[in-house]
Amino acid sequence: MNILSIQSHVAYGHVGNSSAVFPMQRLGCEVWPIHTVQFSNHTGYGAWKGRVYDGAMIDEIMEGIADRGVLPSCGGVISGYMGSADIGHAILSAVARVKGASPGALYGCDPVIGDVGRGIFVRPGIPEFMRDKAMPAADIVTPNQFELEYLTSMPVGTLVEAKAAVAALRRMGPKVVLLTSMLTAETPDDAIDMLAADEGGAWRVRTPKLGLNVNGAGDAIMALFFVHYARTRSAAQALGEAAASIHGLLKRTAEAGSREILTVAAQDEFVAPSMRFPVELV
């Protein structure tokens, strides 16, 4: 499977394409990365070098890929952090172009807006773009709890509320929703939940809480879930595989005391996770 991945990129560390591309390659996919930014390192360090690209550059690279005559073989597009609405429109244009050439292709959007405790951290206009433009265009979306609440204007304090909000988001357009981090009244203090839903129902996976504060894990989750869903067309199976792999990756990272996720050192977790967790129909 060929996947077009339009995301940020860092030279040092693993966020954006630097987090998403290798896991997909390790799962046997050919990945065509387009970078929306090229930074020395992720911005969580407080200082970085590099530059942000614009929508015209994405359009130009897409034109070059199309000139190779390969778009009919593209199985999907994924996107993450969007630095501006201009870039967002270019991404949606790329999605439309891929789907025009490959009607079965899927679009997976990680609607990066903000997080619990931090609030909205993207530029003005991006949250509204995600809600009004990206969600209707996407087949698969992977919000965190804060983003799900923003996109639906619904609370997510209990499992019942989470399921209702996920159902509301699916009505906005996406066929599949993965809630990547869920802490509700039912979640034990030492655990974290993920919830996935498609037309067949909603499923929950519960994994041990590791207490990590790293960047790039969400980008890896999107990539893993997208590949497994594209292959199985089952949110439940994709949830189980992605949860097992991401837990293995983060556990290895925690054990090493690393500030960067160990994407390369823990690569076997992508193909043969060391631990698996029950997938519950809820």
Sequence and secondary structure as in RCSB ss.txt:
>XXXX:A:sequence
MNILSIQSHVAYGHVGNSSAVFPMQRLGCEVWPIHTVQFSNHTGYGAWKGRVYDGAMIDEIMEGIADRGVLPSCG
GVISGYMGSADIGHAILSAVARVKGASPGALYGCDPVIGDVGRGIFVRPGIPEFMRDKAMPAADIVTPNQFELEY
LTSMPVGTLVEAKAAVAALRRMGPKVVLLTSMLTAETPDDAIDMLAADEGGAWRVRTPKLGLNVNGAGDAIMALF
FVHYARTRSAAQALGEAAASIHGLLKRTAEAGSREILTVAAQDEFVAPSMRFPVELV
>XXXX:A:secstr
 EEEEEEEEESSS STHHHHHHHHHHTT EEEEEEEEEESS GGGS   EEE  HHHHHHHHHHHHHTT GGGEE
EEEE   SSHHHHHHHHHHHHHHHHH TT EEEE    EETTTEE S TTHHHHIIIIIHHH SEE   HHHHHH
HHT   SSHHHHHHHHHHHHHTS SEEEEEEE  TTS TTEEEEEEEETTEEEEEEEE      BSHHHHHHHHH
HHHHHHH  HHHHHHHHHHHHHHHHHHHHHHT SB  TTTTTHHHHS S    EEE 
